[in-house]
Amino acid sequence: MTRLVFIRHGITVWNAQRRYCGHKDVALSREGARQAAKLAGSLKTAEFDKIYCSDRKRAVQTCRIIFEQAKFIKVKGLKEINFGVLEGMKHKDIMLKYPDVYERWLEDPYKNHIPKAEKMKVFKKRVEGAVKRIIRSNRGKTVAIVCHGGVIGVFVCGILKSGNFWGRIPSAASVTVVEYKKGKARIKKFNDTAHLR
């Protein structure tokens, strides 16, 4: 059995301000660092054969807080979706500047897309490709993957064959576990935040 433990990075200042930060390299906030430290406590006894991480600062910082001096592998394919013209913008500003495009995208991000943004099909293919390569290199092992809400969401949607992307985005500093047996994926845990309480 291959076990993937997906960890979403801790909260950033932009997350708290409800700004879109996809490819933008935003650091953890103090609260995000605290969340990662709490998560580290709950994972103390867990053993991982390998650790993978998105190359964005917020994921790398989360990874270092949780796993301290352990070696990890940065994977570009695990970075968040590129939100195009929405990067760095707040909801209220988007509603003033791009209301129609934005509302259509929220309704169905698979059919509609934001100018200069990564299309969902392209994003899904990128994420699934990155995760499949990790699985191929770690058959029968347990690996940690520190990444982003959208990355976990689009991957989980693929397993469930669901188009409900917004409903599958886990919370900051959460844990989602996917197990593979005989090539079949099962979601054992989704969006676990018990350690933050």
Secondary structure as GFF3:
##gff-version 3
##sequence-region A 1 197
A	DSSP	beta_strand	2	8	.	.	.	ID=ss1
A	DSSP	alpha_helix	13	16	.	.	.	ID=ss2
A	DSSP	alpha_helix	30	42	.	.	.	ID=ss3
A	DSSP	beta_strand	50	54	.	.	.	ID=ss4
A	DSSP	alpha_helix	57	67	.	.	.	ID=ss5
A	DSSP	beta_strand	73	75	.	.	.	ID=ss6
A	DSSP	three_ten_helix	76	78	.	.	.	ID=ss7
A	DSSP	three_ten_helix	84	86	.	.	.	ID=ss8
A	DSSP	alpha_helix	91	97	.	.	.	ID=ss9
A	DSSP	alpha_helix	99	107	.	.	.	ID=ss10
A	DSSP	alpha_helix	120	137	.	.	.	ID=ss11
A	DSSP	beta_strand	142	147	.	.	.	ID=ss12
A	DSSP	alpha_helix	149	160	.	.	.	ID=ss13
A	DSSP	three_ten_helix	166	168	.	.	.	ID=ss14
A	DSSP	beta_strand	175	181	.	.	.	ID=ss15
A	DSSP	beta_strand	184	192	.	.	.	ID=ss16
A	DSSP	three_ten_helix	194	196	.	.	.	ID=ss17
###
